[in-house]
Amino acid sequence: MILPSNYDGGLGGLMLSPLCKQFITYSSYDGPDYAEYYSDRAEIIGYTLVNAKGLDAVKATFNFFTKDWSITKIVWVDEHTIVLKVYEGSHGGDDSGVKYTYLKTILK
């Protein structure tokens, strides 16, 4: 199965939920000049794992795209809640001067 990513660097990560019933993939571009290369700055795609054989067990459930920030990390809090570590400006590679924001969201 090919897990999609709209970025040359591919997936930024794949995170399995605590009960292993779903997972998310995410990717992002590391700067505010993303529009020169991509239509969005970051993306998150959700999948549910159902009782079936092989790839029939993987069902895409949602797509989220944003132009507002880049994703550094995602952590599952529980089976339906994730926290994102994001930033709006540029990332210099060594974290100097990067102001992170933490966002919490509930997945339905």
C-alpha positions, 0 to 999 in steps of 0.5 A: 500500500502506498501512503500518500504525501504531497512533499518531496521528503515523503512522510514526516511520520506515521503514528499508531494510536494507543489501542492500535485501531487507527493511525495517522500519517503526516508531512509538512514543508519547513518554511513559510515559502511553501507556496513556491513549491506546494499547495499546502504547508502541512497535511495529516491523513487518518486511517482506521483499521477494521476487521478484514484481511490484508489491505482491506483492513485499512480505511482512509477516514480523513484528510487535513491540510493547512497553510498556517504552520509546519508540523514538528511532531505528533503524539497520541494522548488517547485513542481519539486525541492527538497533540501537535507540535507546530511552528509558523515561521522558518525552521533553521535546523538547530531550533534556535529562534523557533517558537513552537505552538502545541495544538490539541485536537479530538479525532472523530 
